[in-house]
Amino acid sequence: MDELLKQEVKDFLTTRRARIKPAAAGLETQPWSDRRVPGLRREEVADLAGISLEYYIRFERGNLKGASTEILQSLAKALQLSPIEREHLNNLAYRADHPRNLPTVETPTAPLQDIVDAVTDKPAWIRNEQMDILATNQLCAELYAPILRDLPDRPNTARHCFIGATAAEFWVDREQFSAEFAAKLRLEYARRPSAPGLKELIDELHQKSSVFRQNWASADVLSFGSGIKRFRHPTLGERAYEYETFSLNSAPGYVLSIYF
């Protein structure tokens, strides 16, 4: 089995187990009990999932191969996984069982620039799931000018947040988005590990950003489609936008994002 996949599985399961307090899992503990782990013990997770300790240890060692849908559901319930974390666990299990049959991302045939140019009164841009900026309308080109200047070789919002020369000034909530971008990239790497440029991006951020390494170690996963972003722009000043994202039916895996 792929050693990188095994490490992903191990990191995810151990961090999910560590965050659950016994009381939150309905387990009674005595004040004088000698608990040497921050969350649940392995045997407690195994009991909650209805599987043997040996089987669960195999999972935590990174081997999900052959795990049934029912077992994954029981494990997700025991670890109190969110819907997006359940999806992540299923993606990891799929990769274990189908190492040569992984989802791919097709090159879009849709006219991306025409699509964003049709939005004339709000900043709009099109990205892939690893946050590469693929097309912008004029308003977004102005808003994202610091990103486009800092990273002309590969303009990417996640990349800029971690290693852009002007990131500290541009991203008002940089700490928040650093955590969210790392979680999003981890999610995408489980979904589509062969997506063009994704592994290279993750490797680059590992090499160049201690903040990324710290966030990646949390093994958190996240997907986002709406919210609020605040920027501190050199000419526009501080701006706060709500945003919504829309999947492009004519370009699967590509997303239109509009600020308003």
C-alpha positions in Angstrom: 0.0 0.0 0.0 1.1 3.6 -0.7 3.1 4.8 2.3 1.8 8.3 1.9 -1.7 7.0 2.1 -1.0 4.9 5.2 0.4 8.0 6.9 -2.7 10.0 5.9 -5.0 7.4 7.4 -2.9 7.1 10.6 -2.8 10.9 11.1 -6.5 11.3 10.5 -7.6 8.5 12.8 -5.2 9.3 15.7 -6.1 13.0 15.7 -9.8 12.3 15.6 -9.5 9.9 18.5 -7.4 12.3 20.5 -9.9 15.1 20.4 -12.8 13.1 22.0 -13.1 13.3 25.7 -14.4 10.1 27.4 -17.5 11.9 28.8 -18.4 13.1 25.3 -18.4 9.4 24.2 -20.6 8.4 27.2 -17.8 6.8 29.1 -17.4 7.1 32.8 -14.0 7.9 34.2 -12.8 8.1 37.8 -10.9 11.2 39.0 -8.0 9.0 40.1 -7.8 7.0 36.8 -4.5 7.1 35.1 -5.2 8.1 31.5 -2.1 8.7 29.4 -3.8 9.7 26.2 -5.5 13.1 25.6 -8.7 11.5 24.2 -10.1 8.0 23.9 -8.0 4.9 24.1 -7.8 2.6 21.1 -9.8 -0.1 22.9 -12.5 2.4 23.7 -12.9 3.3 20.0 -12.9 -0.3 19.0 -15.7 -1.0 21.6 -17.7 1.9 20.4 -17.3 0.8 16.8 -18.2 -2.8 17.6 -14.9 -4.2 16.2 -12.0 -6.0 17.7 -9.0 -4.0 19.1 -6.7 -5.8 16.6 -8.8 -4.7 13.7 -8.9 -1.1 14.9 -5.1 -1.1 15.4 -4.7 -2.2 11.8 -6.7 0.9 10.8 -4.6 3.2 12.9 -1.5 1.7 11.3 -2.8 3.1 8.0 -4.5 0.0 6.5 -8.1 0.5 5.5 -8.0 -2.0 2.7 -11.1 -4.2 2.7 -13.1 -2.2 5.3 -16.8 -2.5 4.5 -19.2 0.3 4.3 -20.8 -0.8 7.6 -17.5 -0.8 9.4 -16.6 2.6 8.1 -20.0 3.9 9.2 -19.5 2.4 12.7 -16.0 3.9 12.9 -17.3 7.3 11.8 -19.9 7.2 14.5 -17.5 6.1 17.2 -15.1 9.0 16.3 -18.0 11.4 16.0 -17.0 12.5 12.5 -18.6 15.4 10.8 -20.2 14.8 7.3 -17.1 16.1 5.6 -14.9 14.0 7.8 -17.0 11.0 6.9 -16.5 11.7 3.2 -12.8 12.0 3.9 -12.6 8.6 5.6 -14.6 7.0 2.7 -12.2 8.7 0.2 -9.2 7.2 2.0 -10.8 3.8 2.1 -11.6 4.0 -1.6 -7.9 4.8 -2.4 -6.8 1.8 -0.3 -9.1 -0.5 -2.3 -8.7 1.1 -5.8 -5.1 2.4 -6.0 -5.1 2.4 -9.8 -8.7 3.7 -10.4 -8.7 7.2 -8.9 -10.9 10.1 -9.9 -9.2 12.5 -12.4 -9.8 16.1 -13.3 -10.4 16.8 -16.9 -9.1 19.9 -18.7 -12.1 22.3 -19.0 -13.5 22.9 -22.4 -15.9 25.7 -21.2 -14.9 29.3 -22.0 -13.8 30.2 -18.5 -12.9 33.8 -19.3 -16.2 34.4 -21.0 -18.0 33.1 -18.0 -16.4 35.4 -15.5 -16.6 38.4 -17.9 -20.3 37.9 -17.9 -20.3 39.1 -14.3 -19.8 42.8 -14.6 -20.8 44.4 -11.3 -19.1 42.1 -8.7 -15.6 40.6 -8.4 -15.7 37.0 -9.8 -13.1 34.3 -10.5 -12.9 30.7 -11.4 -10.7 28.2 -9.6 -10.1 24.5 -9.4 -10.4 22.6 -6.1 -6.7 23.3 -5.1 -7.3 27.1 -5.3 -5.5 27.9 -8.6 -6.8 31.1 -10.1 -7.8 30.2 -13.6 -9.8 33.3 -14.7 -10.9 36.6 -13.2 -13.1 39.4 -14.4 -11.7 42.9 -14.3 -12.9 43.7 -10.8 -11.4 40.6 -9.4 -8.2 41.1 -11.3 -7.9 44.5 -9.5 -8.8 42.9 -6.1 -6.3 40.0 -6.6 -3.5 42.2 -8.0 -1.3 41.4 -5.0 -1.7 37.7 -5.5 -1.1 38.0 -9.3 2.0 40.1 -8.7 3.5 37.9 -6.0 2.9 34.6 -7.7 2.9 35.1 -11.5 4.2 31.5 -12.1 1.2 30.0 -10.3 -1.4 32.4 -8.9 -3.2 30.4 -6.2 -5.0 31.8 -3.1 -3.9 29.1 -0.7 -0.3 29.4 -2.0 -0.4 33.2 -1.5 -1.8 32.9 2.0 1.2 30.8 3.1 4.1 32.1 1.1 3.1 35.3 -0.8 5.4 38.3 -0.2 2.4 40.5 0.7 0.3 37.9 2.4 0.6 39.3 5.9 -0.8 42.6 4.8 -3.3 41.3 2.3 -5.1 38.6 4.3 -6.8 40.3 7.3 -7.7 36.9 8.7 -4.6 35.1 7.6 -4.5 32.6 10.6 -8.1 31.5 9.9 -7.6 31.0 6.2 -4.2 29.3 6.7 -6.0 26.6 8.7 -8.9 26.4 6.2 -6.7 26.2 3.1 -4.5 23.4 4.6 -7.7 21.5 5.6 -9.1 22.0 2.1 -5.9 20.7 0.4 -5.9 17.7 2.6 -9.5 16.9 1.7 -8.7 17.3 -2.0 -5.6 15.1 -1.8 -7.8 12.3 -0.5 -10.4 12.9 -3.2 -8.1 13.3 -6.2 -4.4 12.6 -5.4 -3.5 12.6 -9.1 -5.0 16.1 -9.8 -2.4 18.0 -11.9 -0.2 20.1 -9.6 -1.8 19.2 -6.3 1.0 17.1 -4.8 3.5 19.6 -6.1 1.6 22.4 -4.3 1.4 20.5 -1.1 5.2 19.6 -1.3 6.1 23.2 -1.9 4.1 24.5 1.0 5.6 21.8 3.3 9.0 23.0 2.3 8.5 26.7 2.5 5.9 27.3 5.2 6.1 26.3 8.9 2.6 27.4 9.3 1.4 25.1 6.6 3.3 22.2 8.2 1.7 22.9 11.6 -1.8 23.1 10.1 -1.3 20.0 8.0 -0.3 18.1 11.1 -3.7 18.7 12.6 -5.1 16.4 9.9 -8.3 18.5 9.7 -10.4 18.5 6.6 -12.8 21.2 5.3 -14.8 22.2 2.3 -16.2 25.7 1.9 -18.6 27.2 -0.5 -19.7 30.5 1.1 -18.5 32.8 3.8 -16.8 36.1 4.5 -13.3 37.2 3.4 -11.5 40.4 4.4 -8.6 41.9 2.5 -6.3 44.8 3.1 -5.6 46.1 -0.4 -2.8 48.5 -1.2 -5.1 50.8 -3.2 -8.6 49.7 -2.4 -8.1 49.8 1.3 -9.7 47.2 3.7 -12.5 45.4 2.1 -14.9 42.8 3.4 -16.9 40.5 1.1 -19.4 37.8 1.4 -18.9 35.1 -1.2 -20.8 32.2 -2.8 -19.4 29.5 -5.0 -21.0 27.6 -7.9 -19.8 24.4 -9.5 -19.6 24.7 -13.3 -21.7 22.0 -15.0 -19.7 22.3 -18.2 -16.4 22.0 -16.3 -16.5 19.4 -13.5 -14.1 20.2 -10.7 -14.1 23.9 -11.4 -15.8 26.6 -9.3 -17.1 30.1 -10.0 -16.8 32.3 -6.9 -18.5 35.7 -6.7 -17.8 38.4 -4.0 -20.6 40.7 -3.0 
